[in-house]
Amino acid sequence: MTASISRSSTGKLLYDPFDGAVTDNWAVVQGTVAIEAGELSVAASGGLVGAGVKSKATYSGTLAYGGRVTVAAGYALVYWHLSGSNYYRFLIPSGASVTATLIRFDAGVPTTLDSEAGVACVVGATYAWKILHNTVTGAIAVYWGGTLILSATDTTYTSGLVYLYSSAATINTAHVHYDNVYVATANTITVSGLPTGWDIICGGVTAHESGGVATLDMAGVALPQSSLDVRDASDVVKVTFTSASDVWGGDVLPVTVSAAYSAQALRRVATAATFSAQTKRVVRAAAAYASQSRRIVLSAAAYAGQAVRKVTSPATYQAQAERVVAALAGRSAQTERRITALAGYAGQAWRGVRAGASLGAQALRRVVRGAGYEAQTNREVKAGASLGAQTSRQVQAAAWCGAQTRRTLDALADHAGQTARVVVTAASCVAQTLRGLSIGSDATSGEISSDARPRSIPGDSRTRGVPGGSRTRPIPSDSRTVYIRND
């Protein structure tokens, strides 16, 4: 699990490491004031017992004051919430075991709020000092070298200047160095967005997470600090906060861990699931369209098959018509031969001629029937062509219904084209059939109209003898064919 940290707000109001001019943040009150080796040197001079500087800015409300101090001689004094002769003062003289005091001055009249004996302030040694004053509760705490030495409760003053002083019982002897002086809005550092069991560490002080937030009370820890670590429940450092402006009391540092990203990831997964569900619906709809397209294609294929069968049926009718015409042509030829024979024997062939005429009429009826077959064939061919056109339209409709079935529909279009060619071929065959029927009809009509007219045989229904000594046979009265033989 990874984490990141940032600073949403800082509590720093003033920080002076004294690497610039004294007058950047301070005004000289008295004595000799200078920057020495990166520290503010405040020394009594001119027959005075004290020297010092005051802040250019006024600070109000709950605040934390601090820095480092080295006493060369005399006392170190810090004033705050100073306004005229009203202020609070912390004083510590130099020595191995001294008494530190916390005093409030009202119009110059002192009131001791707290004191602590046995405090070490060895000459030449550097100590971290810190004063915390909560103007809401009135709680005042003074830390020396990281240890709480003075405390009180007072809400009399809540706003004023800051003074840094040195003093001594003897004139021109007091000398104190100050460094890294700061004013901050609080003595605590707040880190939010922490998972359960995580904690933060800064300046050797640890704060544990509670409700996702850890508040680090810097207490006697000197400020600023250069970094802050965030550790997980296994005491593994997950992220470290560093900044060119360091870490200050009053800083608010939100942490973002992978769990927050996990929530975002869950939302994205939910969104993806929604899209997935929508995709599934689209896929199902596409499948339905594909299924419908398939049914349309199958229907079109069925129509195509029906069309092929319809086209095949006219072809069968055509073949049958051709056979009938051929049979009629054969019978016409036979009739012609018979009529010619009857014409040679006119007297004997009267009934045969009538029978031949009857056969001619029968042939004519068959020709007419053949023409009827041809007309029926023509209608069925047209019906097949209409079905072919309808098949083409349905194939196009199937193409519109599904882009996914385009290749199938293209193949169906090719089959439809083949069907159309078959239909055209069938139409050509029918046309040939029509021409054949027309020729057969003309031939039959010529046969009947060109035969010899029968001559009447008076007074006798029997045939005369045929010259040449051939014998004759009676012509039957039925319509069967009469055969004449020369013997």
Secondary structure, DSSP 8 states (H G I E B T S, - for coil): --EEE--SB--EEEEE-SSS-GGGTEEEEESEEEEETTEEEEE--TT-SEEEEEESS-EESSEEEEEEEEEEESEEEEEEEEETTEEEEEEEESEEEEEEEEEEEETTEEEEEEEEEEEEE-TT-EEEEEEEE-TTT-EEEEEETTEEEEEEE--S--EEEEEEEEE-SSTT--EEEEEEEEEES-SEEEEES--TT-EEEETTEEEE-BTTBEEEE-TT--S-EEEEEEE-TTS-EEEEEEEEEEE-TT-EEEEEEHHHHHHHHHHHHHHHHHHHHHHHHHHHHHHHHHHHHHHHHHHHHHHHHHHHHHHHHHHHHHHHHHHHHHHHHHHHHHHHHHHHHHHHTTTTTHHHHHHHHHHHHHHHHHHHHHHHHHHHHHHHHHHHHHHHHHHHHHHHHHHHH-GGGHHHHHHHHHHHHHHHHHHHHHHHHHHHHHHHHHHHHHHHHHHHHHS------TT-SS---BTTTB------SSSS-------
